Amino acid sequence: MNSRRNLIKIIKARKKQDYKYILHHADILLSKCFERLEELKQYDVVSGIADFKDCAFTVECDHLLKESE
C-alpha cells in the first residue's frame, strides 16, 4: 500500500512538523483502507471510518472543541 519511500517522506514531514502533509497522507491512507474494506463487505468498519473522516476533515464535529475547553 505504502512504499518505503512514502514512509520516509512522512517521517521527514513529522520531524519538520509539516502537519498539513501528514494529514493529507493520513486521508489518503484512510481512503485506501475504506476502499479495501468495502471490497471485503466490512460495512460496519467502513461506516466507522466514514464517520471518523467526516469528523476529522469537515466542520461536522467542531462542537467537540468547545466541549473540551
PATI-116435 format. One record per residue: chain; residue in three letters; x, y, z of N, C-alpha, C, CB in turn. Coordinates in steps of 0.05 Angstrom, whole numbers, padded with zeros to 5 digits, m for minus. Glycine has a CB too. Example, Ala and Ser with C-alpha at 12.3 -4.5 7.8 and 13.67 -1.06 7.14 Angstrom:
! PATI-116435
A,ALA,00264,m00114,00156,00246,m00090,00156,00264,m00066,00156,00226,m00089,00181
A,SER,00257,m00045,00142,00273,m00021,00143,00258,00001,00157,00282,m00012,00114
END
This chain:
! PATI-116435
A,MET,00017,m00024,00000,00000,00000,00000,00018,00025,00000,m00019,00000,00025
A,ASN,00035,00027,00019,00054,00050,00020,00082,00039,00017,00051,00066,00047
A,SER,00097,00053,00001,00124,00044,m00004,00143,00056,00018,00134,00053,m00032
A,ARG,00166,00045,00019,00186,00054,00038,00192,00084,00033,00213,00038,00035
A,ARG,00192,00092,00007,00198,00120,00001,00176,00138,00013,00199,00123,m00030
A,ASN,00151,00130,00011,00129,00146,00023,00132,00147,00053,00102,00134,00016
A,LEU,00140,00125,00065,00144,00125,00094,00166,00144,00102,00150,00097,00104
A,ILE,00188,00144,00088,00210,00163,00093,00201,00192,00091,00234,00157,00075
A,LYS,00185,00198,00070,00174,00225,00067,00157,00233,00091,00158,00227,00041
A,ILE,00140,00215,00100,00123,00221,00123,00139,00225,00148,00103,00198,00127
A,ILE,00160,00209,00152,00177,00212,00176,00191,00240,00175,00198,00190,00178
A,LYS,00201,00247,00151,00214,00273,00148,00194,00296,00154,00226,00276,00120
A,ALA,00170,00293,00144,00149,00313,00149,00143,00315,00179,00123,00306,00134
A,ARG,00142,00293,00193,00138,00293,00222,00160,00308,00236,00135,00265,00233
A,LYS,00185,00303,00228,00208,00316,00240,00207,00347,00235,00234,00304,00230
A,LYS,00197,00354,00211,00194,00383,00205,00169,00395,00216,00195,00387,00174
A,GLN,00152,00378,00228,00126,00386,00238,00108,00397,00216,00129,00407,00261
A,ASP,00110,00384,00193,00093,00391,00170,00067,00376,00172,00108,00385,00143
A,TYR,00050,00385,00189,00025,00370,00195,00006,00370,00172,00012,00382,00220
A,LYS,00007,00390,00155,m00011,00390,00132,m00005,00367,00113,m00008,00417,00116
A,TYR,00021,00362,00109,00030,00339,00092,00021,00313,00105,00060,00340,00088
A,ILE,00026,00310,00131,00019,00286,00145,m00011,00281,00144,00029,00287,00175
A,LEU,m00027,00301,00149,m00056,00299,00149,m00066,00290,00121,m00069,00325,00157
A,HIS,m00054,00302,00100,m00061,00295,00073,m00056,00265,00068,m00045,00312,00052
A,HIS,m00033,00255,00077,m00027,00227,00072,m00043,00208,00090,00003,00222,00077
A,ALA,m00051,00218,00114,m00068,00202,00131,m00096,00199,00117,m00072,00215,00159
A,ASP,m00105,00220,00105,m00130,00219,00090,m00129,00199,00067,m00138,00247,00080
A,ILE,m00107,00199,00052,m00103,00181,00030,m00103,00152,00041,m00077,00186,00015
A,LEU,m00089,00147,00062,m00088,00120,00074,m00116,00111,00083,m00068,00119,00097
A,LEU,m00131,00129,00096,m00158,00122,00105,m00175,00115,00081,m00170,00145,00121
A,SER,m00172,00130,00059,m00188,00124,00035,m00181,00097,00024,m00183,00146,00014
A,LYS,m00156,00090,00023,m00148,00063,00013,m00159,00041,00031,m00117,00061,00012
A,CYS,m00158,00045,00057,m00169,00026,00076,m00199,00023,00071,m00163,00034,00105
A,PHE,m00212,00046,00068,m00241,00047,00063,m00248,00030,00039,m00250,00076,00060
A,GLU,m00234,00035,00017,m00239,00020,m00008,m00236,m00010,m00005,m00221,00031,m00031
A,ARG,m00214,m00018,00008,m00209,m00046,00011,m00229,m00060,00029,m00180,m00051,00023
A,LEU,m00237,m00046,00051,m00257,m00058,00069,m00284,m00059,00055,m00259,m00041,00094
A,GLU,m00291,m00041,00038,m00316,m00042,00022,m00315,m00067,00004,m00320,m00017,00005
A,GLU,m00292,m00072,m00008,m00290,m00096,m00025,m00294,m00122,m00009,m00262,m00097,m00038
A,LEU,m00286,m00122,00016,m00289,m00145,00034,m00316,m00145,00048,m00267,m00145,00055
A,LYS,m00333,m00126,00042,m00360,m00123,00053,m00360,m00121,00084,m00377,m00148,00045
A,GLN,m00340,m00106,00093,m00338,m00100,00122,m00351,m00073,00128,m00308,m00099,00131
A,TYR,m00377,m00073,00124,m00392,m00048,00124,m00393,m00034,00151,m00420,m00053,00115
A,ASP,m00391,m00049,00173,m00391,m00036,00200,m00365,m00020,00203,m00394,m00056,00222
A,VAL,m00343,m00031,00194,m00317,m00017,00196,m00316,00007,00177,m00293,m00036,00190
A,VAL,m00327,00003,00153,m00329,00024,00133,m00345,00048,00144,m00342,00014,00106
A,SER,m00366,00042,00157,m00383,00063,00169,m00367,00078,00191,m00408,00051,00182
A,GLY,m00352,00064,00207,m00336,00077,00227,m00315,00095,00216,m00322,00056,00245
A,ILE,m00302,00086,00194,m00281,00102,00181,m00294,00127,00168,m00266,00086,00159
A,ALA,m00318,00123,00156,m00332,00146,00144,m00339,00167,00165,m00357,00137,00129
A,ASP,m00349,00158,00188,m00356,00176,00210,m00331,00191,00220,m00369,00161,00233
A,PHE,m00309,00177,00223,m00284,00189,00232,m00275,00210,00212,m00262,00168,00236
A,LYS,m00275,00203,00186,m00266,00223,00165,m00284,00247,00165,m00266,00209,00138
A,ASP,m00311,00243,00168,m00329,00266,00169,m00322,00284,00192,m00358,00256,00171
A,CYS,m00316,00273,00215,m00310,00290,00238,m00282,00303,00235,m00311,00273,00264
A,ALA,m00263,00288,00225,m00236,00298,00224,m00231,00318,00202,m00217,00275,00221
A,PHE,m00245,00315,00179,m00239,00331,00156,m00261,00351,00148,m00233,00313,00133
A,THR,m00281,00353,00164,m00302,00373,00159,m00308,00387,00185,m00328,00359,00147
A,VAL,m00327,00406,00185,m00334,00421,00209,m00356,00407,00225,m00344,00449,00202
A,GLU,m00363,00383,00217,m00385,00368,00229,m00382,00364,00260,m00388,00341,00216
A,CYS,m00358,00360,00269,m00353,00355,00297,m00338,00377,00312,m00337,00329,00300
A,ASP,m00337,00401,00300,m00323,00423,00313,m00335,00430,00340,m00324,00448,00295
A,HIS,m00359,00423,00346,m00371,00428,00372,m00355,00413,00394,m00400,00418,00373
A,LEU,m00340,00392,00387,m00324,00378,00407,m00301,00396,00418,m00312,00353,00394
A,LEU,m00292,00415,00402,m00271,00433,00411,m00282,00451,00434,m00262,00451,00388
A,LYS,m00306,00460,00432,m00318,00476,00453,m00322,00460,00478,m00345,00488,00443
A,GLU,m00330,00435,00475,m00335,00418,00498,m00309,00411,00513,m00348,00392,00489
A,SER,m00286,00411,00499,m00261,00403,00512,m00248,00426,00527,m00243,00393,00491
A,GLU,m00258,00450,00524,m00246,00473,00537,m00255,00476,00565,m00252,00499,00522
END
